[in-house]
Amino acid sequence: MFRKFAKSVVFAGCVVSAVLSSAYAAQQTYVVGSGGTYRPFEFENSQKQLEGFDIDIIKAIAKAEGFDIKLVNTPWEGIFATLNSGDRDIIISGITITDKRKAMVDFSAPYFPAEQSIVVPNDSKVDSVDALKGLKVGVVNSSAGDTVVSDTLGKNSTDIKRFDNTPLMLQELAEDGINAAVGDVGVVKYYIKSHPEKALKAVKDNKFERQYFGIAVAKDNQELLGKINAGLKKIVADGTYAKIYSTWFDSNVPTLPAE
């Protein structure tokens, strides 16, 4: 009797083990490429590991959909080619969705509104691009912000000071070298959150075109794209997206378009 019971236990254990093994094997691992030079979206920490808003988003999507990911720091130059070669399954790297890029890759639904934002001291009365007239304004050279500010103040205006990157521009603003700055909203919000002592605020203006970041996969990889979109929808619905956004930026969590 005991021998029969022992055999039953062993058999049941084997069945459970087989089921678990099968489930584990079915959990696909996807290689994710992301550049490590665009703080706060993706950057390397002191342990050379990728972290940032984008990284938290793709991890949350993978968890929601039950697949694994392997993160690989991938230089921006040639990042799209890694999808076509099969070296990467997914790329998430602050990629603005454009028609030109849609011809090369397939994009997920938008996961972040990419637009420009005005940055001024908390006590500033600036409430629009037009209100920048007569002020010293910093922009990133050749950026979308540069275009709008140049249209408003004049391309050759001596009131426009151009910088190579957003952090340098914001440092100049914090040191009172300029009266206002215009830069990528994500970088701007992260800077404001990280430096409360500088007492800065972000100001929106509809003159700045709203674009969106998307997660890219190889053309016609509808199965993977479906998983990413389903996972994104889940993390928005259950509040995970809002929590991640608030961690990196602020409590003004955007409403994402379904696409």
C-alpha positions as CSV (number, residue, x, y, z in Angstrom):
1,M,0.0,0.0,0.0
2,F,2.8,2.4,1.0
3,R,4.7,1.5,-2.2
4,K,1.7,2.4,-4.3
5,F,1.3,5.7,-2.5
6,A,5.0,6.5,-2.9
7,K,4.7,5.8,-6.7
8,S,1.7,8.0,-6.9
9,V,3.5,10.8,-5.2
10,V,6.5,10.4,-7.5
11,F,4.2,10.4,-10.5
12,A,2.3,13.4,-9.4
13,G,5.6,15.2,-8.8
14,C,6.8,14.4,-12.2
15,V,3.6,15.7,-13.8
16,V,3.9,19.0,-11.8
17,S,7.6,19.3,-12.8
18,A,6.8,18.7,-16.4
19,V,4.1,21.3,-16.4
20,L,6.3,23.8,-14.7
21,S,9.2,23.0,-17.1
22,S,6.8,23.4,-20.1
23,A,5.5,26.8,-18.7
24,Y,9.1,28.0,-18.2
25,A,10.2,26.9,-21.6
26,A,7.2,28.8,-23.1
27,Q,8.2,32.0,-21.5
28,Q,10.0,33.7,-24.3
29,T,13.1,35.9,-23.8
30,Y,13.4,39.0,-26.0
31,V,16.6,41.0,-26.5
32,V,15.9,44.7,-25.9
33,G,18.2,47.4,-27.4
34,S,18.4,50.8,-25.7
35,G,20.9,53.6,-25.8
36,G,22.5,54.5,-22.5
37,T,23.0,58.2,-23.0
38,Y,19.6,59.8,-22.8
39,R,18.8,60.5,-19.1
40,P,16.2,60.0,-17.7
41,F,14.9,57.7,-20.3
42,E,17.9,55.3,-20.5
43,F,21.3,55.6,-19.0
44,E,23.9,53.4,-17.3
45,N,24.2,53.4,-13.6
46,S,27.5,53.0,-11.6
47,Q,27.2,49.2,-12.1
48,K,27.0,49.7,-15.9
49,Q,23.3,48.5,-15.8
50,L,20.7,50.3,-17.8
51,E,18.0,52.2,-16.0
52,G,15.5,54.9,-16.6
53,F,11.9,55.6,-17.5
54,D,12.0,53.5,-20.7
55,I,13.7,50.7,-18.9
56,D,11.0,50.6,-16.2
57,I,8.3,50.7,-18.9
58,I,9.6,47.8,-20.9
59,K,10.2,45.8,-17.7
60,A,6.6,46.4,-16.6
61,I,5.2,45.5,-20.0
62,A,7.2,42.2,-20.0
63,K,6.0,41.4,-16.5
64,A,2.4,42.1,-17.5
65,E,2.6,39.9,-20.6
66,G,4.7,37.1,-19.0
67,F,7.8,37.3,-21.1
68,D,11.5,37.9,-20.2
69,I,13.8,40.5,-21.5
70,K,17.6,40.9,-21.9
71,L,18.7,44.5,-21.9
72,V,21.6,45.5,-24.2
73,N,23.1,49.0,-24.3
74,T,22.9,49.8,-28.0
75,P,24.5,52.9,-29.6
76,W,21.9,55.1,-31.3
77,E,23.8,55.0,-34.6
78,G,22.5,51.9,-36.3
79,I,20.0,51.0,-33.6
80,F,17.3,50.4,-36.2
81,A,19.5,48.0,-38.2
82,T,19.7,45.7,-35.2
83,L,16.0,44.8,-35.6
84,N,16.4,43.9,-39.2
85,S,19.5,41.8,-38.5
86,G,17.8,40.0,-35.7
87,D,20.3,41.1,-33.1
88,R,17.6,42.8,-31.2
89,D,13.9,41.9,-30.9
90,I,12.8,45.2,-29.4
91,I,14.2,48.7,-29.2
92,I,13.1,51.3,-26.7
93,S,15.3,54.4,-26.7
94,G,13.3,57.6,-26.6
95,I,12.3,57.0,-30.3
96,T,9.9,59.6,-31.8
97,I,7.3,58.0,-34.0
98,T,7.7,59.5,-37.5
99,D,6.4,58.4,-41.0
100,K,10.0,57.9,-42.1
101,R,10.8,55.5,-39.3
102,K,7.5,53.7,-39.8
103,A,8.8,52.7,-43.2
104,M,11.7,50.9,-41.4
105,V,10.1,49.4,-38.3
106,D,6.7,48.8,-36.7
107,F,5.8,50.9,-33.7
108,S,3.8,50.2,-30.6
109,A,1.0,52.5,-29.4
110,P,2.5,55.7,-28.1
111,Y,3.9,55.5,-24.5
112,F,5.3,59.0,-24.0
113,P,4.3,62.5,-25.3
114,A,7.5,64.0,-26.8
115,E,7.2,67.8,-27.0
116,Q,9.1,70.9,-26.0
117,S,8.5,72.8,-22.8
118,I,9.4,76.3,-21.5
119,V,11.4,76.3,-18.3
120,V,11.4,79.4,-16.0
121,P,11.9,80.2,-12.4
122,N,8.8,79.6,-10.2
123,D,8.1,83.3,-9.8
124,S,8.2,84.0,-13.5
125,K,5.1,85.3,-15.3
126,V,6.0,83.6,-18.6
127,D,3.0,81.6,-19.8
128,S,3.7,81.1,-23.5
129,V,6.3,81.3,-26.2
130,D,5.0,84.8,-27.1
131,A,5.8,85.9,-23.5
132,L,9.5,85.2,-24.2
133,K,9.9,88.3,-26.3
134,G,12.4,90.7,-24.7
135,L,13.9,87.9,-22.6
136,K,17.2,86.0,-22.9
137,V,16.1,82.5,-24.0
138,G,18.2,79.3,-24.1
139,V,17.5,76.6,-26.7
140,V,19.3,73.4,-27.9
141,N,20.8,74.1,-31.2
142,S,18.7,73.0,-34.2
143,S,16.1,71.5,-32.0
144,A,12.3,71.8,-32.4
145,G,12.4,74.4,-29.6
146,D,15.0,76.4,-31.5
147,T,12.7,76.5,-34.5
148,V,9.7,77.8,-32.6
149,V,11.7,80.3,-30.6
150,S,13.5,81.5,-33.7
151,D,10.1,82.0,-35.4
152,T,8.9,84.0,-32.5
153,L,12.0,86.1,-31.7
154,G,13.7,86.1,-35.0
155,K,16.3,83.5,-36.1
156,N,19.2,86.0,-35.7
157,S,17.9,87.5,-32.5
158,T,20.7,88.2,-30.0
159,D,18.2,87.2,-27.2
160,I,18.5,83.5,-28.3
161,K,21.4,81.6,-26.8
162,R,22.0,78.2,-28.3
163,F,23.5,75.2,-26.4
164,D,24.8,71.8,-27.4
165,N,22.5,69.9,-24.9
166,T,19.7,70.4,-22.5
167,P,21.6,69.9,-19.2
168,L,24.1,72.7,-20.1
169,M,21.2,75.0,-21.0
170,L,19.3,74.3,-17.7
171,Q,22.5,74.9,-15.7
172,E,22.8,78.3,-17.4
173,L,19.2,79.1,-16.4
174,A,19.8,78.0,-12.8
175,E,22.8,80.4,-12.7
176,D,20.7,83.3,-14.1
177,G,22.6,83.4,-17.3
178,I,19.3,83.3,-19.2
179,N,15.7,84.1,-18.3
180,A,14.1,81.1,-19.8
181,A,14.9,77.9,-21.6
182,V,13.1,75.6,-24.0
183,G,13.9,71.8,-24.1
184,D,12.5,68.3,-24.3
185,V,9.7,67.9,-21.8
186,G,11.0,64.7,-20.3
187,V,14.5,66.0,-19.7
188,V,13.1,69.2,-18.4
189,K,10.7,67.6,-15.9
190,Y,13.4,65.2,-14.7
191,Y,15.8,68.1,-14.1
192,I,13.2,70.1,-12.2
193,K,12.3,67.1,-10.0
194,S,16.0,66.3,-9.4
195,H,16.9,69.9,-8.4
196,P,14.0,71.3,-6.3
197,E,16.5,73.8,-4.8
198,K,16.7,75.6,-8.1
199,A,13.0,76.4,-7.9
200,L,12.1,76.0,-11.6
201,K,8.8,75.2,-13.4
202,A,7.7,73.9,-16.8
203,V,5.3,75.8,-19.0
204,K,3.3,74.3,-21.9
205,D,2.5,76.0,-25.2
206,N,0.4,74.7,-28.0
207,K,2.9,76.1,-30.5
208,F,5.1,73.1,-29.7
209,E,4.1,70.2,-31.8
210,R,3.2,67.1,-29.8
211,Q,4.8,63.9,-31.0
212,Y,5.1,60.6,-29.2
213,F,7.7,58.0,-28.4
214,G,7.0,54.4,-29.5
215,I,8.6,51.0,-28.9
216,A,9.9,49.5,-32.1
217,V,10.0,45.9,-33.5
218,A,11.0,44.5,-36.9
219,K,8.5,45.0,-39.7
220,D,5.6,42.6,-39.7
221,N,6.4,41.1,-36.3
222,Q,2.7,41.4,-35.3
223,E,2.9,38.7,-32.6
224,L,5.5,40.6,-30.6
225,L,3.9,44.0,-31.3
226,G,0.6,42.6,-30.0
227,K,2.3,41.5,-26.7
228,I,3.8,44.9,-26.3
229,N,0.6,46.8,-27.0
230,A,-1.4,44.5,-24.7
231,G,1.2,44.9,-21.9
232,L,1.2,48.7,-22.3
233,K,-2.6,48.8,-22.1
234,K,-2.5,46.7,-18.9
235,I,0.1,48.8,-17.1
236,V,-1.9,52.0,-18.0
237,A,-5.1,50.5,-16.7
238,D,-3.7,49.1,-13.4
239,G,-1.8,52.3,-12.5
240,T,1.7,51.0,-13.0
241,Y,2.4,53.5,-15.8
242,A,1.3,56.4,-13.6
243,K,3.5,55.2,-10.8
244,I,6.5,54.9,-13.1
245,Y,5.8,58.3,-14.7
246,S,5.5,60.0,-11.3
247,T,8.8,58.4,-10.1
248,W,10.8,60.0,-13.0
249,F,8.8,63.2,-13.7
250,D,5.9,64.5,-11.8
251,S,2.2,63.8,-10.9
252,N,0.8,65.3,-14.2
253,V,0.5,61.9,-15.8
254,P,-0.4,62.3,-19.5
255,T,-3.3,60.6,-21.2
256,L,-1.9,58.4,-24.0
257,P,-3.7,58.1,-27.3
258,A,-4.8,54.6,-28.4
259,E,-3.2,53.8,-31.7
